[in-house]
Amino acid sequence: GSLLIIGALVALVVAILDGRLRRRLYEEISDQLVREARLVGAQWHAGLAVDSLADAAGRALGHRVTLIDSSGRVVGDSEFDSPALERLENHLTRPEVQAAVRQGHGTIRRVSPSAGDEGVYAAVRVGSGVARVSVSVASIQALFARARADVLVAAAVALLLAFVLVWVFSRSVAKPVLELRDVA
């Protein structure tokens, strides 16, 4: 009975941690992407090869970097070369870009029309337009899966330890009772 209660409590704690950890991970990643976009935006100034900046920043950060001028035209992107940039649609209608233009920065989780995968996007308004940094949801989910595995291993160890403690406790209680029975 004790093991059943402990097992249920461990399962409940793991379920609660799973949801909270997922939400907190997305919040932390969004905040990190905003900081990275600000860093990239601070380096974007007139006379700079903008696509080269996006490529270098993308390699350094390990995330997709997009630089968008004030009209919404993509002038630099770490995943697209110069000829491909011309074919990209105007980004001024993207929700994170609109939020950046209105409020200074914006974050969103959505599917990319140009890349085709789901990502978390953070955009910040800078002097020359909008700097945006994004990361694929697949990489976040892989990170979360590793964290979940660690929590499950800890839960399994806690359950095993609880089993041993319950067994030792039940033996210590049962032994004197059995001795009394034998004496009687």
N, C-alpha and C positions, 0 to 999 in steps of 0.2 A: 504494500500500500504506500509506504513511504517513497519507494522508488517511482511509483506511478505519479505521485504528486510532484516529486522533484523533476521527473521527466517532462511533465506538463509545464512546470514553471520554466525549465530550460527552453522548451519549444516556444513559449510565450516571449521570453526575453530575446531569443534569436529573431522572432518575427518582428518585434518592436524595433530592435536594432537594425534589422534589414531595411525597413522603411525610413527610419531616421538617417541611417548612413547614406542611403541613396539620395535623399533630399539634400543632405549636407554636402555631399560630394558634388552635386550639380551646382549648388550655390558657390562653393569654393572655386570650382573650375570657371564659372561665369565671372567671378571677381578677378581671378587670375587673368582671364582673357581680356578683361577691361584694362588691367594694368599693362599687359603686353601691348594692346592696341595704343595706349597712351605713349608707351615707349617708342613704338614704331612711328607714331604721329609726330613725336618730338624731333625725330630725325629727318622728317620729310620737309624739305625747303626748296625754294626756287633754284633752278639750275642743276638739280640732282637728277640722275637717271632713275626715274620712279620705278620702273619695272625691275631694275637691278636691285633697288632697295627692297622691294617686296620679295624678290628671290633670296637675297642674303638674309633678310629677317626671318623668312620662312624656314630656311635651313637652320639658322641659329636657334629659333624657338621650337622647331619641330611641329609647327602648326601652319595652317594655310593663312597667308597674309594677303589682303586685298586692299588696294588704295584706290579711292573713288574721288574724282574731282567734284566740284560743287554742282555741276550739271547732272551728275549721276553716271557719267561715263567711267568705266574701269580703266585706269591708266597704269595699273600694276597689279600683278597677281602671281603668287609663288607657284601656282599649279598650271598656269597657262603662259605660253610664249607670246611674243609681241603680235604675230599675225592672228592668233586665236583671240587676243584681247579685243580686236576690232569686231569680232562676231558676238561677243557677249552683250546681252541685253542691258538696258539702262538699269542701274541698281538703286535709283532714287526711290523706287516704290517698295523696296525691301523693308520689312518692319523695323529691323534693328537700325537701318540707315535713317529711316524717318525719325525714330526715337532719338538718335544721335544728333540729327539736325535740330530737333525741337528742344531736347533736354540736355544735350551735351554728351550723353552716352545711352546705349541701349543694348539689351541682350535678349536672345530668343533661341528656342530650340525648334528647328524646322528642317524640311528636306530642301536641299539645294537644287534649283532648276538647272544650273550650269554643270555641277559636278555629279548630281544624281544620288547622292547619299545624304543621310540625315546627319545634322551637325548642330553644335551649339555655337552661336555667333555672338560676338561682342563688337560693337562699333562705337567709335568716339569721334566727335567733331574736332577737327584740327584746322589750322589756318588755311590750308590748301584744299580742304574737302573733308573726307571721312576716311579714317584708318580702321580697318576691320580685321579681326583675328578670329579664326574658327578652328574647331577640333571635331573630328567625327565622333558620333555617338558610339560607334562600334568600339573605339579605343577606350572610351569612358566605361562602357559596359564590361570590357575585358579587365580593366582596373578594379571595377566593382566586384566582378566575379572572384578575383583573387582575394579581395578583402572579405567577401562572404565566405570563401573557403576557410580563411583564417578564423572567422567567428564560429563556423561550424566545427572546426577542429577543437577550438577552445571549449565549445559546448559539449562535445563528445568526451573530452578529458574531464570536464566538470561532472558529467554524468557518471563516468567510470569511477571517479573519486567518490562521488556520492554513494554509488553502489558498494564500494569497499567500506566506507564509513558506516553505512546502514548494516552491512553484514557483520562488521566488528561489533557494533553496538548491540545488534540483536543477539549475537553470541554471548556478549558479556551479561546481558539481561537473562538469557535463557539458561546459562550455565548454573547459576545459583538455584533457579527454580527446579531444574532437573536434579540437582543435588538434594534439595529438600524432598522431592518426590522419592528419590532412592532411599533416603533416610527413613521416611515415613513407611 
